Amino acid sequence: MVYNYLSRLPLSARMTITEAQMLGTPTVLSRRRFVAAAALLPSAAPAADWDELAAKDAKQDWSTLIFDGKPPNSMVCDTTLRELPDKTWILFMLAGGTTEPSPENYTAVFRSHDGGRRWGPLETFDTGFPQSGKTIGQGPTELLIQGKRCSLYFATHSFHWKNDWRSWVMHSDDSCRTWSQAEPLPGRLADRTFIRAHAFTRDGRILLPFQHYVGPEQESGRPPLERALTNPRNGVLISGDGGRTWTEHGNIRITRDDNYFGWAEPAVAPLSDGRVGMIIRGDKLGGVLYYAESADGGRTWPEFAAKSSIPNPGSKATLYSLGPRTVAMLHNPDPRYRKPLSLWISFDEMNTWPYQRVLVKESADGPNGRLNYPDGFVSRDRRWLYFAYDDNRHRAVLYAARLPRVR
């Protein structure tokens, strides 16, 4: 049978249909697959109950301004909020200048000693590289906390991400006070790669999603940094020994066009049966997020991700595991604009998202401002999602979102 009510199917079934559409085959859903898909639809509370719960949670939210930049150094981008092993909080972000990417960009850091309520001043973070020459532009993308070790992933360039983009990691064992010398990422990922927010599997492995740019196929014989900056590939680095060693998995594409460029910015969520779900930003590819899934804990992935039904304007979205089957997502649920900034929660492993609420309706600069790059962490009791975001590229804001109780 041909099933036309795509938006009512759970994510796993929608992926099957969309993959068929990408390959140019009919969107036929067999009776067996239709029955299986229907069984995945949650027997959840009515929408009104979810709305009531969301409104109750919203009354407990709070936020605070961390930084408000002024030209000529107003830039706020790639905000990364973490709680450190010593229980203090830290915010890394790309700062400097008024645009991104720019040779004026550098890595900035802020610290809080009272659970995010108050913050110290902006400090320039020393990556060990000079802010000149091939490393003049610098920016962080991820801070991995594993036990007492903190690992900062960052990138450098000589003018723009098109120019001498290299990717690095450095470590701290004293809550980000002192650091090791930076090392390049392994293998091909040493060039033109951003590492994104980590996740832990149920068996204790670390997953680090990456976006890497290989360039057009016709330029494959040239050195990586001399190719056109196109053709994003996505996957994960996996460590089973606490971050001492890593293996690379996945080479996921979102289009067959080798000349396509977009900031893929993948995010991953381990699922209860060993699967791992990945969402990928798809700039100018239909106004939705893309989705890929690994059936074996992140070790193998499909060649192509497929369109989901989750609206997105081409902006970073992040995922947070809240329980065996529960996943939270921060994103902009509009196919055209980076607003509002919303929290969606799935209680059936990313098949449906019944809990939806707007956290920030619009920028402090008004309806034309953009709400960008939410990233943070879940409290130990899983009742709060703490994250930072950039408000229209000049304000770094901390937001504490109350979470529903998950059984």
Secondary structure, 3 states (H helix, E strand, C coil): CECCCHHHCCHHHHHHHHHHHHCCCCCECCHHHHHHHHHHCCCCCCHHHHHHHHHHHHCCCEEEEEEECECCECCCEEEEEEECCCCCEEEEEEECCCCCCCCCCEEEEEEECCCCCCCCCCEECCCCCCCCHHHCEEEEEEEEEECCEEEEEEEEECCCCCCCCEEEEEEECCCCCCCCCCEECCHHHHECEEECCCEECCCCCEEEEEEEECCCHHHCCCCHHHCCCCCEEEEEEEECCCCCCCEEEEEEECCCCCCCCCCCCCEEEECCCCCEEEEECCCCCCCEEEEEEECCCCCCCCCECEEEEEECCCCCCEEEECCCCCEEEEECCCCCCCCCEEEEEECCCCCCCCEEEEEECCECCECCCCEEEEEEEECCCCCEEEEEEEECCCEEEEEEEECCCCC
